[in-house]
Amino acid sequence: MTNVVSFPGLGLEFTLNRVALTILGRPIYWYGVIIASGLLLAVFLCIRWSPRFGINEDQIIDMMLFAVPAALVAIRVYYVVFNLDLYRLEDGSLDWGAIFRYSDGGLAIYGAIISSAIVLLIFCRARKISFLAYADLGVHGLFIGQLIGRWGNFMNVEAFGSATTLPWRMCSPSIAEYMLTHGYVDEAGAQAILSGNLGVHPTFFYESAWNLVGLIAVYWIGKKRKFDGQCFLFYFFWYGLGRAWIEGLRTDSLYFFGLELFGAPIRTSQMFAVLTAVAAAVAMVWMWRRNKRSPSVLYVDRLAARREEEKLAVPETADNQSEHPADENRKPPADDGKEE
């Protein structure tokens, strides 16, 4: 459970214990603690920023009640689907026990992103909320969760990249063993990692830093946005752009059912990242041009205008009605032609 990780070029060394604490004999891992902390911070900050998007606290809490369970399933399903060979028995059947053992590791963030988008779309349709406005707020939370969550990979000493001699190279006995076992280095290379002369790319840190820059950018865009969906599209463009090159460095990628492109296996997350980044870039340009021709009104502004209209349309209360409301319903006496 304990790993020693060093960054020789930076003069840093850490002794990492995967277990944060033990409760009733059950280990609580730092990975889960960090993921939960990122989720809570994301919800807290999104609640604070929600008025800018026309979303309220109740709508955030209610949506999370559906989104979190769905994400917990989706991050595992995505990983298993694109890594089925790891979960097959000798006869070719699936090992369902291994599939449901979350403690063994094997989660994929894109599963959570996809499931969250689907859940949000259904939730917004049911509650008659603007999907794009809510999504603009939601991607703030995704950036927060991902930039914090990647440090869970650091505690597990995983999600690292290929061999490098860069000053910020990461070294560890477990890394040396993994790189040797999977054929990324030979025996001499493994010894070089153990001695600190060779290391691996700390891709967990690359992605965390990339998401931090993305959060700063999307926060600024959120305050200046011209149309609903601008933050949402920027997230997929920025995250996809970063994930595309970072995934190319990693040594634990999921591959797209063994298919190849130009003689190289297709990395599932890299392919998805490129496609979403390109699609988001095209959509941003199209919506920007359309908005310049015909400026749209943000959902938060439409909501404020509607509430103002409702205030003005409130029927008169008893206080400002006639002092004798019964007189309004009293019919004039019939004219029977007789004089008084």
TITISE-780555 format. One line per field, with one value per residue (C-alpha): residue number from 1; residue in three letters; x, y, z. Coordinates in steps of 0.5 Angstrom, whole numbers, padded with zeros to 4 digits, always signed. Each point is the difference from the previous one (the first is absolute). Layout:
BEGIN
k <- c(NUM | ...)
r <- c(ALA | ...)
u <- c(X | ...)
v <- c(Y | ...)
w <- c(Z | ...)
This chain:
BEGIN
k <- c(1 | 2 | 3 | 4 | 5 | 6 | 7 | 8 | 9 | 10 | 11 | 12 | 13 | 14 | 15 | 16 | 17 | 18 | 19 | 20 | 21 | 22 | 23 | 24 | 25 | 26 | 27 | 28 | 29 | 30 | 31 | 32 | 33 | 34 | 35 | 36 | 37 | 38 | 39 | 40 | 41 | 42 | 43 | 44 | 45 | 46 | 47 | 48 | 49 | 50 | 51 | 52 | 53 | 54 | 55 | 56 | 57 | 58 | 59 | 60 | 61 | 62 | 63 | 64 | 65 | 66 | 67 | 68 | 69 | 70 | 71 | 72 | 73 | 74 | 75 | 76 | 77 | 78 | 79 | 80 | 81 | 82 | 83 | 84 | 85 | 86 | 87 | 88 | 89 | 90 | 91 | 92 | 93 | 94 | 95 | 96 | 97 | 98 | 99 | 100 | 101 | 102 | 103 | 104 | 105 | 106 | 107 | 108 | 109 | 110 | 111 | 112 | 113 | 114 | 115 | 116 | 117 | 118 | 119 | 120 | 121 | 122 | 123 | 124 | 125 | 126 | 127 | 128 | 129 | 130 | 131 | 132 | 133 | 134 | 135 | 136 | 137 | 138 | 139 | 140 | 141 | 142 | 143 | 144 | 145 | 146 | 147 | 148 | 149 | 150 | 151 | 152 | 153 | 154 | 155 | 156 | 157 | 158 | 159 | 160 | 161 | 162 | 163 | 164 | 165 | 166 | 167 | 168 | 169 | 170 | 171 | 172 | 173 | 174 | 175 | 176 | 177 | 178 | 179 | 180 | 181 | 182 | 183 | 184 | 185 | 186 | 187 | 188 | 189 | 190 | 191 | 192 | 193 | 194 | 195 | 196 | 197 | 198 | 199 | 200 | 201 | 202 | 203 | 204 | 205 | 206 | 207 | 208 | 209 | 210 | 211 | 212 | 213 | 214 | 215 | 216 | 217 | 218 | 219 | 220 | 221 | 222 | 223 | 224 | 225 | 226 | 227 | 228 | 229 | 230 | 231 | 232 | 233 | 234 | 235 | 236 | 237 | 238 | 239 | 240 | 241 | 242 | 243 | 244 | 245 | 246 | 247 | 248 | 249 | 250 | 251 | 252 | 253 | 254 | 255 | 256 | 257 | 258 | 259 | 260 | 261 | 262 | 263 | 264 | 265 | 266 | 267 | 268 | 269 | 270 | 271 | 272 | 273 | 274 | 275 | 276 | 277 | 278 | 279 | 280 | 281 | 282 | 283 | 284 | 285 | 286 | 287 | 288 | 289 | 290 | 291 | 292 | 293 | 294 | 295 | 296 | 297 | 298 | 299 | 300 | 301 | 302 | 303 | 304 | 305 | 306 | 307 | 308 | 309 | 310 | 311 | 312 | 313 | 314 | 315 | 316 | 317 | 318 | 319 | 320 | 321 | 322 | 323 | 324 | 325 | 326 | 327 | 328 | 329 | 330 | 331 | 332 | 333 | 334 | 335 | 336 | 337 | 338 | 339 | 340)
r <- c(MET | THR | ASN | VAL | VAL | SER | PHE | PRO | GLY | LEU | GLY | LEU | GLU | PHE | THR | LEU | ASN | ARG | VAL | ALA | LEU | THR | ILE | LEU | GLY | ARG | PRO | ILE | TYR | TRP | TYR | GLY | VAL | ILE | ILE | ALA | SER | GLY | LEU | LEU | LEU | ALA | VAL | PHE | LEU | CYS | ILE | ARG | TRP | SER | PRO | ARG | PHE | GLY | ILE | ASN | GLU | ASP | GLN | ILE | ILE | ASP | MET | MET | LEU | PHE | ALA | VAL | PRO | ALA | ALA | LEU | VAL | ALA | ILE | ARG | VAL | TYR | TYR | VAL | VAL | PHE | ASN | LEU | ASP | LEU | TYR | ARG | LEU | GLU | ASP | GLY | SER | LEU | ASP | TRP | GLY | ALA | ILE | PHE | ARG | TYR | SER | ASP | GLY | GLY | LEU | ALA | ILE | TYR | GLY | ALA | ILE | ILE | SER | SER | ALA | ILE | VAL | LEU | LEU | ILE | PHE | CYS | ARG | ALA | ARG | LYS | ILE | SER | PHE | LEU | ALA | TYR | ALA | ASP | LEU | GLY | VAL | HIS | GLY | LEU | PHE | ILE | GLY | GLN | LEU | ILE | GLY | ARG | TRP | GLY | ASN | PHE | MET | ASN | VAL | GLU | ALA | PHE | GLY | SER | ALA | THR | THR | LEU | PRO | TRP | ARG | MET | CYS | SER | PRO | SER | ILE | ALA | GLU | TYR | MET | LEU | THR | HIS | GLY | TYR | VAL | ASP | GLU | ALA | GLY | ALA | GLN | ALA | ILE | LEU | SER | GLY | ASN | LEU | GLY | VAL | HIS | PRO | THR | PHE | PHE | TYR | GLU | SER | ALA | TRP | ASN | LEU | VAL | GLY | LEU | ILE | ALA | VAL | TYR | TRP | ILE | GLY | LYS | LYS | ARG | LYS | PHE | ASP | GLY | GLN | CYS | PHE | LEU | PHE | TYR | PHE | PHE | TRP | TYR | GLY | LEU | GLY | ARG | ALA | TRP | ILE | GLU | GLY | LEU | ARG | THR | ASP | SER | LEU | TYR | PHE | PHE | GLY | LEU | GLU | LEU | PHE | GLY | ALA | PRO | ILE | ARG | THR | SER | GLN | MET | PHE | ALA | VAL | LEU | THR | ALA | VAL | ALA | ALA | ALA | VAL | ALA | MET | VAL | TRP | MET | TRP | ARG | ARG | ASN | LYS | ARG | SER | PRO | SER | VAL | LEU | TYR | VAL | ASP | ARG | LEU | ALA | ALA | ARG | ARG | GLU | GLU | GLU | LYS | LEU | ALA | VAL | PRO | GLU | THR | ALA | ASP | ASN | GLN | SER | GLU | HIS | PRO | ALA | ASP | GLU | ASN | ARG | LYS | PRO | PRO | ALA | ASP | ASP | GLY | LYS | GLU | GLU)
u <- c(+0000 | +0006 | +0004 | +0006 | +0000 | +0005 | +0002 | +0007 | +0001 | -0004 | +0003 | -0007 | -0002 | -0006 | -0002 | -0008 | -0004 | -0007 | -0004 | -0002 | -0003 | -0004 | -0007 | -0002 | +0005 | -0001 | +0005 | -0002 | +0004 | +0003 | -0002 | -0008 | +0002 | +0003 | -0006 | -0005 | +0003 | +0001 | -0008 | -0002 | +0004 | -0003 | -0007 | +0002 | +0003 | -0005 | -0006 | +0004 | +0001 | -0007 | -0004 | +0004 | -0003 | -0007 | +0000 | -0001 | +0003 | -0006 | +0000 | +0008 | -0001 | -0006 | +0004 | +0006 | -0005 | +0000 | +0006 | +0005 | -0003 | +0000 | +0007 | +0002 | -0002 | +0002 | +0007 | +0001 | -0004 | +0004 | +0006 | -0002 | -0003 | +0006 | +0004 | -0004 | +0006 | +0002 | -0007 | +0000 | +0000 | +0004 | -0006 | -0001 | -0006 | +0000 | +0002 | -0005 | +0003 | +0006 | -0004 | -0004 | +0007 | +0001 | +0005 | +0005 | +0000 | -0002 | -0004 | -0001 | -0002 | -0003 | -0005 | -0002 | +0000 | -0005 | -0005 | +0000 | -0002 | -0005 | -0003 | +0000 | -0004 | -0005 | +0000 | -0001 | -0005 | -0004 | +0001 | -0001 | +0007 | +0005 | +0004 | +0006 | -0001 | +0001 | +0006 | +0003 | +0000 | +0001 | +0007 | +0003 | -0001 | +0003 | +0006 | +0001 | -0002 | +0005 | +0006 | -0001 | -0001 | +0006 | +0004 | -0004 | +0004 | +0007 | -0002 | -0001 | +0006 | -0004 | -0002 | +0008 | +0003 | +0006 | +0007 | +0003 | +0007 | -0004 | +0002 | -0007 | +0000 | -0003 | +0003 | -0002 | +0001 | -0007 | +0001 | +0006 | -0003 | -0006 | +0004 | +0004 | -0005 | -0004 | +0006 | +0001 | +0007 | +0005 | +0004 | +0005 | -0006 | -0003 | +0006 | +0001 | -0007 | +0002 | +0006 | -0004 | +0004 | -0006 | -0007 | -0007 | -0005 | -0004 | -0006 | -0005 | +0003 | +0000 | -0008 | -0001 | +0004 | -0004 | -0006 | +0002 | +0001 | -0006 | -0004 | +0003 | -0002 | -0007 | -0001 | +0001 | -0004 | -0006 | +0000 | +0001 | -0004 | -0004 | -0004 | -0003 | +0005 | +0006 | +0004 | -0003 | +0003 | +0007 | +0000 | +0000 | +0005 | +0005 | -0001 | +0000 | +0006 | +0004 | -0002 | +0002 | +0008 | +0000 | -0003 | +0005 | +0005 | -0003 | +0001 | -0006 | -0005 | -0006 | +0000 | -0006 | -0002 | +0007 | -0001 | +0006 | +0001 | +0007 | +0002 | -0001 | -0005 | -0006 | +0000 | -0007 | +0000 | +0005 | -0005 | -0006 | +0004 | +0002 | -0007 | -0003 | +0005 | -0001 | -0008 | +0001 | +0004 | -0005 | -0006 | +0003 | +0002 | -0007 | -0003 | +0004 | -0001 | -0008 | +0000 | +0004 | -0006 | -0005 | +0002 | -0004 | -0002 | +0003 | -0005 | +0002 | -0002 | -0007 | -0001 | +0001 | -0005 | -0005 | +0000 | -0001 | -0006 | -0003 | +0001 | -0003 | -0006 | -0002 | -0007 | -0002 | -0001 | -0006 | +0004 | +0000 | -0007 | -0007 | -0001 | -0007 | +0002 | -0008 | -0002 | +0004 | -0005 | -0006 | -0005 | -0004 | -0007 | -0004 | -0004 | -0008 | -0002 | -0003 | +0001 | +0002)
v <- c(+0000 | +0005 | +0002 | +0005 | +0005 | +0005 | +0005 | +0000 | +0006 | +0004 | -0003 | -0002 | -0007 | -0002 | -0006 | -0002 | -0004 | -0002 | -0001 | +0007 | -0004 | -0006 | +0000 | -0007 | -0003 | +0002 | +0005 | +0006 | +0002 | +0007 | -0001 | +0000 | +0006 | +0004 | -0001 | +0001 | +0007 | +0002 | -0002 | +0004 | +0006 | +0000 | +0000 | +0006 | +0004 | -0001 | +0002 | +0006 | +0002 | -0003 | +0007 | +0002 | -0005 | +0000 | -0007 | +0000 | -0005 | -0004 | -0002 | -0002 | -0004 | -0004 | -0001 | -0003 | -0005 | -0003 | +0002 | -0003 | -0007 | +0000 | +0002 | -0005 | -0005 | +0003 | +0001 | -0008 | -0002 | +0005 | -0003 | -0008 | +0001 | +0002 | -0005 | -0006 | -0005 | +0002 | -0003 | -0006 | -0007 | -0006 | -0002 | +0007 | +0002 | +0006 | +0000 | +0004 | +0000 | +0004 | +0004 | +0003 | +0000 | +0008 | -0001 | -0003 | +0006 | +0002 | +0006 | +0004 | +0008 | +0000 | -0005 | +0005 | +0006 | -0003 | -0003 | +0007 | +0003 | -0005 | +0001 | +0008 | +0000 | -0005 | +0004 | +0007 | -0002 | -0003 | +0006 | +0005 | +0003 | +0002 | -0005 | +0004 | +0005 | -0006 | -0003 | +0007 | -0001 | -0007 | +0000 | +0004 | -0006 | -0004 | +0004 | +0000 | -0007 | -0003 | +0005 | -0002 | -0008 | -0001 | +0001 | -0007 | -0003 | +0003 | -0004 | -0006 | +0001 | -0001 | +0004 | +0001 | +0001 | -0003 | +0001 | +0006 | +0004 | +0007 | +0003 | -0001 | -0008 | -0004 | -0007 | -0005 | -0008 | -0001 | +0004 | -0004 | -0006 | +0002 | +0003 | -0007 | -0005 | +0004 | +0000 | +0008 | -0001 | -0005 | -0002 | +0005 | +0005 | -0002 | +0000 | +0008 | +0001 | -0003 | +0004 | +0007 | +0001 | -0002 | +0001 | +0001 | +0006 | +0002 | +0000 | +0000 | +0007 | +0002 | -0001 | +0003 | +0007 | +0000 | -0001 | +0006 | +0005 | -0003 | +0002 | +0007 | +0001 | -0003 | +0005 | +0006 | -0002 | -0002 | +0007 | +0003 | -0005 | +0002 | -0006 | -0006 | -0006 | +0004 | -0003 | -0007 | +0000 | +0003 | -0005 | -0006 | +0004 | +0002 | -0007 | -0004 | +0004 | -0001 | -0008 | -0001 | +0001 | -0002 | -0007 | -0001 | +0000 | -0005 | -0007 | -0003 | +0003 | -0004 | -0002 | +0000 | -0008 | -0001 | +0004 | +0004 | +0006 | +0001 | -0006 | +0002 | -0002 | +0005 | +0003 | +0001 | +0006 | +0003 | -0001 | +0003 | +0006 | +0002 | -0001 | +0004 | +0005 | +0001 | +0000 | +0005 | +0005 | -0001 | +0001 | +0006 | +0004 | -0002 | +0003 | +0006 | +0002 | -0001 | +0004 | +0006 | +0000 | -0001 | +0001 | -0005 | +0001 | -0004 | -0004 | +0003 | +0007 | -0003 | -0003 | +0007 | +0003 | -0005 | +0001 | +0007 | -0001 | -0005 | +0006 | +0005 | -0005 | -0002 | +0001 | +0006 | -0003 | +0002 | +0006 | +0004 | -0003 | +0004 | +0001 | -0003 | -0006 | -0002 | +0006 | -0003 | -0006 | +0004 | +0001 | +0006 | +0000 | -0002 | +0006 | -0003 | +0007 | +0002 | +0007 | +0001)
w <- c(+0000 | +0001 | -0006 | +0000 | -0006 | -0002 | -0004 | -0001 | -0004 | +0005 | +0006 | +0003 | +0003 | +0003 | +0003 | -0002 | +0004 | -0004 | +0006 | +0003 | +0007 | +0002 | +0002 | +0003 | -0003 | -0007 | -0003 | -0003 | -0006 | -0001 | -0007 | +0002 | +0005 | -0005 | -0005 | +0005 | +0002 | -0007 | -0001 | +0006 | -0002 | -0007 | +0003 | +0005 | -0005 | -0005 | +0005 | +0001 | -0007 | -0002 | +0000 | -0006 | -0004 | +0002 | +0004 | +0008 | +0005 | +0000 | -0007 | +0001 | +0006 | -0003 | -0007 | +0004 | +0003 | -0007 | -0003 | +0006 | +0000 | -0008 | +0000 | +0005 | -0005 | -0006 | +0001 | +0002 | -0006 | -0005 | +0003 | -0001 | -0007 | -0003 | +0004 | +0000 | +0000 | +0007 | +0002 | -0003 | +0003 | -0004 | -0003 | -0003 | +0004 | +0004 | +0007 | +0003 | +0007 | -0002 | -0004 | +0006 | +0004 | +0000 | +0005 | -0005 | -0004 | -0007 | -0001 | -0006 | +0001 | -0007 | +0002 | +0006 | -0005 | -0005 | +0005 | +0003 | -0006 | -0001 | +0007 | -0001 | -0006 | +0002 | +0007 | -0004 | -0004 | +0006 | +0004 | -0006 | +0001 | -0006 | -0001 | -0003 | +0006 | +0005 | -0004 | +0000 | +0008 | +0000 | -0004 | +0006 | +0004 | -0004 | -0001 | +0008 | +0001 | -0005 | +0002 | +0007 | -0002 | -0004 | +0007 | +0002 | -0006 | +0003 | +0007 | -0004 | -0004 | -0007 | -0006 | -0001 | -0007 | -0004 | +0001 | +0001 | +0002 | +0001 | +0007 | +0003 | -0002 | +0005 | +0003 | +0004 | +0001 | -0002 | -0006 | -0002 | +0001 | -0004 | -0006 | +0000 | +0001 | -0006 | -0005 | +0000 | +0003 | +0000 | +0006 | +0000 | -0001 | +0006 | +0004 | -0003 | +0003 | +0007 | +0000 | -0002 | -0007 | -0003 | +0002 | -0003 | -0002 | +0006 | -0005 | +0006 | +0002 | -0008 | +0000 | +0007 | -0002 | -0007 | +0004 | +0004 | -0006 | -0003 | +0007 | +0000 | -0007 | +0000 | +0006 | -0004 | -0006 | +0005 | +0002 | -0007 | -0004 | -0006 | -0001 | +0005 | -0002 | -0001 | +0007 | -0002 | -0007 | +0003 | +0005 | -0005 | -0005 | +0006 | +0003 | -0006 | -0003 | +0006 | +0001 | -0007 | +0001 | +0007 | -0001 | -0006 | +0006 | +0004 | +0001 | +0003 | -0006 | -0002 | -0007 | -0005 | -0001 | -0003 | -0006 | -0003 | -0004 | -0004 | +0003 | +0008 | +0004 | +0002 | +0007 | +0002 | +0004 | -0005 | -0006 | +0004 | +0002 | -0007 | -0002 | +0005 | +0000 | -0008 | +0001 | +0006 | -0004 | -0007 | +0005 | +0003 | -0006 | -0003 | +0006 | +0001 | -0007 | +0001 | +0006 | -0004 | -0005 | +0005 | +0007 | +0005 | +0007 | +0005 | +0004 | +0007 | -0003 | -0003 | +0007 | +0003 | -0005 | +0001 | +0007 | +0000 | -0005 | +0005 | +0006 | -0005 | -0001 | +0007 | +0001 | +0005 | +0007 | +0004 | +0003 | -0006 | -0003 | +0001 | +0008 | -0002 | -0004 | +0001 | -0004 | -0006 | +0000 | +0001 | -0006 | -0001 | +0002 | -0006 | -0003 | +0000 | -0003 | +0007 | +0003 | +0007)
